[in-house]
Amino acid sequence: MAMLPYITNCKIVGVHAPSELCAYRSTGPTNDYGVKNPLRVPKSEISRWSFKFTLILLFLLAAPLLSHADESERLFYLINQRLTLMKDVAAYKYSHHIAIDNPQRENEVIRQARDCARRLSLQPDSVEAFFRLQIELAKIVQQGWIDTWQSGEEPFPDQTDIASLHDEIRPSLNLGGEKILQQISRAWPELESDRSFESNLKRIEHLIDNPFLTDAMKHRILFSIIKIHKQPVFTGQRLKQILHDGVLRIGTTGDYQPFSYINSVTGQLDGIDIALATELARSLEVRLVWEKTTWPTLLPDLAQDRFDMAMSGITRTLERQRLAFFSTPYHQGGKTAIARCSDASQLNSLEKTDQPNIRIIVNPGGSNERWARQHIEKAQIVLYPDNNKIFRQIIDKKADVMFTDRIEVWIQQKAHPELCATMPDVLLNRAKKGFLLPQDIVFKEYIDLWLHQLTYTGQLRDIFERYLGPSQTHDLLSEHKRQPMHANPYENSQP
């Protein structure tokens, strides 16, 4: 039988289980909260239920069933259920020879926790401390189960009983983390009361019944919960919120030179926009936090408050302006083409490039795809998802041409001697880059004034020169004077 999920009832929070599920409901004794002890359900049966129902079983079921328990008890029960899942995690990792430590996954858990904290008006740093402790204890529990199986104290589960880490366990853990934070918000009055502290210590010792955790470890859980703070919410006042929190969250793609990319030597984010963001955080006297985003999810991520603003060489467009604000422009340019140098003379016009035997490569969700689909009629359009490796496809003759911003063409032909601009003196449109902002005029006014001062003092030019050199900086910062090839000189493009 599969280790996931735990079934305790047939109708929870408006969700109705199929009749097969009720047949597995426990008829045995109840636990301390009047909840029947859960039975494990065969994976063959799970596959017949809706995916949504499977995921909500563990965490959406637990707390509401405790009708006579107080909010703190419900919270401790949820934490215990999440720790119980570590046996499933350990089984999967052990059977697949995967290390317990997974820094990338841990960082994702922290990111999700901080996002959820903001939505619930909890202080993100205090929530992060709580989840880092959860991660630490989760690894202790996982190692405990592995040691138990290796010593023979308990037989290792049959392979058919091991739940999928990616399809079953992690979605439940993600949901569980959110439910725990929601319950912390509900339990706040009880948790902050000095009168309930001693009783909560005893209850957490009793309710978290994992065999690998000591009472001292359980006490640490309670202490970390108590340290979670409520956060004032300044609705529609982004600047005030940033100054209060002491944190500026910047969304960036990390795949667009010279604005935002991963430095191959340091392994860290680098680029013009990265340097500008550092200066902006310094002007605000706050800590800078990077949030990963992508071109297709740029606007949804901003709308979901995953970051305060985005800086990644983003082109100002009317489509984006409908949903967000932009700063004043800090760079003006336009599109041109890049190809293998051996083919450049044969592809030195749009007419010669737009032929059935030519493969034009584009990254989905951004400028190049949109521009190509608007202007290319005959050539083949090839989608390639990794913007960091897309130019290698041209070098390897898996594509022939890419239309992108002139500044990127210059960077890439410098990095790859095999590549050349096919129309070096021609811009096919005009585009201005700005920082993507929420629709908050006070915040925008601050960003615009900061950017104006940066331009006036020469710092903006200094940052461009750091990545491009003096001569190229002069050309690129003034390239809006060039005349475009098409009739509409103000046609917008992305990325």
Secondary structure as UniProt FT lines:
FT   STRAND          6..7
FT   STRAND          11..12
FT   TURN            13..14
FT   STRAND          15..16
FT   HELIX           19..22
FT   TURN            23..24
FT   TURN            32..33
FT   STRAND          39..40
FT   HELIX           43..46
FT   TURN            47..48
FT   HELIX           51..65
FT   TURN            67..68
FT   HELIX           71..84
FT   HELIX           86..95
FT   TURN            96..97
FT   HELIX           103..119
FT   TURN            120..121
FT   HELIX           124..151
FT   HELIX           159..161
FT   HELIX           165..169
FT   HELIX           170..191
FT   HELIX           194..196
FT   HELIX           197..207
FT   TURN            211..212
FT   HELIX           215..226
FT   TURN            235..236
FT   HELIX           238..245
FT   STRAND          247..252
FT   STRAND          255..256
FT   TURN            257..259
FT   STRAND          260..262
FT   TURN            264..266
FT   STRAND          269..270
FT   HELIX           272..284
FT   STRAND          287..292
FT   TURN            295..297
FT   HELIX           298..303
FT   TURN            304..305
FT   STRAND          309..315
FT   HELIX           318..321
FT   TURN            322..323
FT   STRAND          325..326
FT   STRAND          331..333
FT   STRAND          335..340
FT   HELIX           341..347
FT   HELIX           350..353
FT   TURN            356..357
FT   STRAND          359..362
FT   TURN            364..365
FT   HELIX           367..375
FT   STRAND          380..383
FT   TURN            387..389
FT   HELIX           390..395
FT   TURN            396..397
FT   STRAND          401..405
FT   HELIX           406..415
FT   TURN            417..418
FT   STRAND          419..421
FT   TURN            424..425
FT   STRAND          431..437
FT   HELIX           441..456
FT   TURN            457..458
FT   HELIX           459..468
FT   HELIX           470..477
FT   HELIX           479..481
FT   TURN            489..490
//
